[in-house]
Amino acid sequence: MVKITADTVCDLSEEMKQRYNIDTIPLYVTKGSDTLRDGVEITQSEVFAHYRSTGKLCSTSAVNIADFSQFFEQQLKEHNELIIITISSEFSSCYQNACIAAEDFEGVYVVDSRNLSTGEGLVAIAAAKLAQQGLSAAEIVTKLHSDVIPKIDASFFVANVEYLHKGGRCSSIAALGANLLKLRPCIDVIDGKMKVTKKYRGAMEKCIKEYVSDRLKQVEGYDSELIFITHTTKPEMTAIAAEAIKSNGSFSEVAVTDAGCTVACHCGEDTLGILFIRK
């Protein structure tokens, strides 16, 4: 069977990775003078604790070519074919680095998810299901590009624009106005890039309900098997999102996952996204 792998931006829980037999390779997070492996040597809570104590953001960097090469070599000891799903090439050099590393191996296929977080995770899960059906790596890659990647619906509701401001993605004036007016942007992943598509206003609870309702009502149909709530917020907020999903849609599984360090570094605390596959 083809082995499915991904970088850690996929934000899949350990249970999900075990369920679908998906291995991951970590990106890097720089905290002060320390460079640490995402999800291995640093956690989401430690990213936030560093900012609260120092006022400085952690930064992230891609999986390097040498790491990919070592990872591929190890995986190919047990598998004849390997697919690696990466974060969108618009956000990181992971895809390019994986492609360079793959040139030295037979049977390694690199797929640009054109997404991030569990948007990437949905691509990896779809690949794993196809692998379980006995498809070859080439057949899986073809189906991912035609039937899965273009249909991923990924968005994030950002309740606190402080990290976007500190990271240079939001001006001081815009950040101040957003905080004063309690404006909370919705960021969509569109063709591998992030774009603010709507701004919600008011209490977080109210905005989450509106955001979830908008996301599910704007699509003509969706794969009802799985939807992710991926977040950096409190359990009571994810519970509100889960209830809103039940009120506005019908999914066999609502999976709540913590956003990994890469997403946490850039979006900050009190971010929540729902991610699913459109029909």
C-alpha positions in Angstrom: 0.0 0.0 0.0 1.2 3.5 -0.7 2.4 5.4 2.3 0.8 8.8 2.9 2.8 11.5 4.8 2.4 15.2 5.4 4.2 18.1 7.1 3.0 19.1 10.5 1.0 22.1 9.2 -1.7 19.5 8.5 -2.7 19.8 12.2 -4.0 16.3 12.4 -4.4 14.9 15.9 -2.4 11.8 16.9 -5.6 9.8 16.9 -6.3 10.9 13.3 -2.8 10.1 12.2 -3.0 6.7 13.7 -6.4 6.0 12.2 -5.3 6.8 8.7 -1.7 5.7 9.0 -0.3 9.1 8.2 3.2 10.1 9.3 4.3 13.7 9.6 7.6 15.7 9.3 7.9 18.8 11.4 8.6 22.4 10.4 10.7 24.6 12.6 9.7 27.3 15.1 12.1 29.8 16.4 11.5 31.0 20.0 14.1 33.5 21.1 17.4 31.9 20.3 16.0 28.4 20.2 15.0 26.6 16.9 12.6 23.8 17.7 10.6 21.2 15.8 6.9 22.0 15.5 4.8 19.7 17.7 7.8 17.7 18.8 9.9 20.2 20.9 7.3 23.1 21.2 3.6 23.3 21.6 0.9 25.8 20.8 0.6 26.9 24.4 4.4 27.5 24.6 4.2 29.7 21.5 1.5 31.9 23.2 3.4 31.9 26.6 6.5 33.2 24.9 4.6 36.1 23.4 2.8 36.9 26.6 6.1 37.0 28.6 8.3 38.8 26.0 6.0 40.6 23.6 7.9 38.9 20.7 6.4 36.5 18.3 7.9 33.1 17.5 8.7 32.7 13.8 8.5 29.6 11.6 10.6 28.0 8.9 10.2 25.3 6.3 11.3 21.7 6.4 14.7 21.8 4.8 16.0 19.6 2.0 18.2 17.5 4.2 15.3 16.7 6.6 13.1 15.7 3.7 15.8 13.4 2.2 16.3 11.7 5.6 12.5 11.3 6.0 12.1 9.8 2.5 15.0 7.4 3.0 13.5 6.1 6.2 10.0 5.8 4.8 11.1 3.9 1.7 12.7 1.2 3.8 9.2 -0.1 4.4 7.2 1.3 1.5 7.7 1.2 -2.3 5.8 4.4 -3.0 5.4 7.5 -0.8 3.2 10.6 -1.1 4.1 13.7 0.8 1.4 16.4 1.2 2.7 19.9 1.9 1.5 23.3 3.0 0.6 25.5 0.0 3.7 26.6 -1.9 2.3 30.2 -1.6 3.0 30.1 2.2 6.2 28.2 2.5 9.2 26.6 0.7 8.2 23.1 2.0 6.9 22.1 -1.4 9.9 23.2 -3.3 12.3 21.6 -0.8 10.4 18.4 -0.9 10.5 18.4 -4.7 14.3 18.9 -4.7 14.8 16.1 -2.1 12.5 13.8 -4.1 14.7 14.0 -7.2 17.1 11.6 -5.5 14.5 8.9 -4.9 12.3 6.6 -6.9 8.6 6.4 -5.9 8.3 9.7 -4.0 5.4 11.9 -5.1 5.1 15.5 -3.8 1.7 17.2 -3.6 1.1 20.9 -3.0 -2.1 20.9 -1.0 -2.7 24.6 -1.9 -3.9 24.9 1.7 -2.8 24.9 5.3 -3.9 23.4 8.7 -6.6 20.8 8.4 -7.3 21.9 4.9 -4.0 20.2 4.2 -5.1 17.5 6.6 -8.3 16.8 4.6 -6.1 16.3 1.5 -3.9 13.8 3.4 -6.9 11.9 4.7 -8.4 11.7 1.2 -5.1 10.3 0.0 -5.0 7.7 2.8 -8.5 6.5 1.9 -7.5 6.1 -1.7 -4.4 4.2 -0.7 -6.6 1.9 1.4 -8.5 1.2 -1.8 -5.3 -0.1 -3.5 -4.7 2.8 -5.9 -1.2 3.5 -7.0 0.6 6.7 -6.0 0.2 8.2 -9.5 -3.5 7.4 -9.4 -3.9 9.0 -6.0 -2.1 12.1 -7.0 -4.3 12.5 -10.1 -7.4 12.2 -8.0 -6.2 14.6 -5.4 -5.6 17.3 -8.0 -8.9 16.8 -9.8 -11.4 15.8 -7.1 -10.0 16.9 -3.7 -7.7 20.0 -3.6 -10.0 22.3 -5.6 -12.9 21.4 -3.3 -11.3 22.1 0.1 -13.2 24.9 1.9 -10.9 26.4 4.5 -11.4 29.5 6.5 -10.5 31.0 9.9 -12.3 33.4 12.1 -9.8 35.6 13.8 -11.1 37.2 17.0 -7.8 38.9 18.0 -5.9 40.7 15.3 -2.9 41.4 17.6 -0.7 38.6 16.1 -1.6 39.7 12.5 -0.6 43.2 13.5 2.7 42.2 15.1 3.5 39.9 12.2 3.1 42.8 9.7 -0.1 41.5 8.1 -2.3 44.3 9.5 -1.4 48.0 10.0 -1.5 49.7 13.4 -4.4 51.8 12.4 -6.4 48.9 11.0 -5.6 46.9 14.2 -6.7 49.7 16.4 -9.9 50.2 14.5 -10.6 46.5 14.6 -10.2 46.3 18.3 -12.2 49.4 19.1 -15.1 48.3 16.8 -14.7 44.6 17.8 -14.2 43.7 14.2 -13.2 40.1 13.6 -12.0 39.1 10.1 -12.7 35.9 8.3 -9.7 34.7 6.3 -10.3 32.3 3.4 -7.8 30.1 1.7 -8.4 30.7 -2.0 -6.2 29.1 -4.6 -3.4 28.6 -2.1 -3.5 32.2 -0.8 -5.1 33.8 2.2 -7.7 36.6 1.7 -9.9 38.5 4.1 -13.4 37.9 2.8 -15.7 39.3 5.6 -15.5 41.0 8.9 -17.8 40.1 11.8 -18.6 42.5 14.6 -19.6 41.9 18.2 -19.1 39.4 20.9 -17.1 36.3 20.0 -19.9 33.9 20.7 -22.3 35.8 18.3 -19.6 36.0 15.6 -18.8 32.3 15.7 -22.5 31.4 15.2 -22.7 33.8 12.2 -19.4 32.7 10.8 -20.4 29.0 10.9 -23.8 29.7 9.4 -22.3 31.7 6.6 -19.7 29.1 5.7 -22.2 26.2 5.5 -25.0 28.2 3.7 -22.7 29.6 1.0 -21.9 26.2 -0.5 -24.3 24.2 -2.7 -23.2 20.9 -1.1 -20.5 19.3 0.9 -19.0 15.9 1.7 -20.9 15.1 4.9 -18.4 12.6 6.3 -16.1 15.0 8.1 -15.7 18.6 9.2 -12.9 20.0 11.2 -13.0 22.7 13.9 -9.4 23.8 14.2 -8.6 26.4 16.8 -6.4 28.2 19.3 -9.3 29.2 21.6 -11.2 28.0 24.6 -13.2 24.8 24.7 -16.4 26.7 25.3 -15.9 28.5 21.9 -15.3 25.2 20.0 -18.5 23.9 21.7 -20.4 26.9 20.3 -19.0 26.2 16.8 -19.9 22.5 17.1 -23.5 23.4 18.0 -23.7 25.9 15.2 -22.5 23.2 12.8 -25.2 20.8 14.0 -27.8 23.6 13.5 -26.7 24.5 10.0 -25.4 21.2 8.5 -25.2 17.5 8.8 -21.8 15.8 9.3 -21.0 12.2 10.4 -18.0 13.5 12.3 -17.1 16.9 13.8 -13.4 16.7 14.7 -12.0 19.3 17.0 -8.3 19.8 16.6 -5.7 22.2 18.1 -4.0 24.4 15.5 -0.3 23.5 15.4 2.5 25.9 16.1 2.8 27.2 12.5 -0.8 28.4 12.4 -0.6 29.6 16.0 2.5 31.7 15.3 0.7 33.7 12.6 -2.9 33.8 13.6 -2.6 34.0 17.4 -5.0 33.2 20.2 -8.8 33.1 19.8 -8.7 31.9 16.2 -11.2 29.2 15.0 -11.7 27.7 11.7 -14.1 25.2 10.1 -12.7 23.1 7.2 -14.5 20.7 5.0 -14.8 19.4 1.4 -17.3 20.9 -1.0 -19.1 18.7 -3.5 
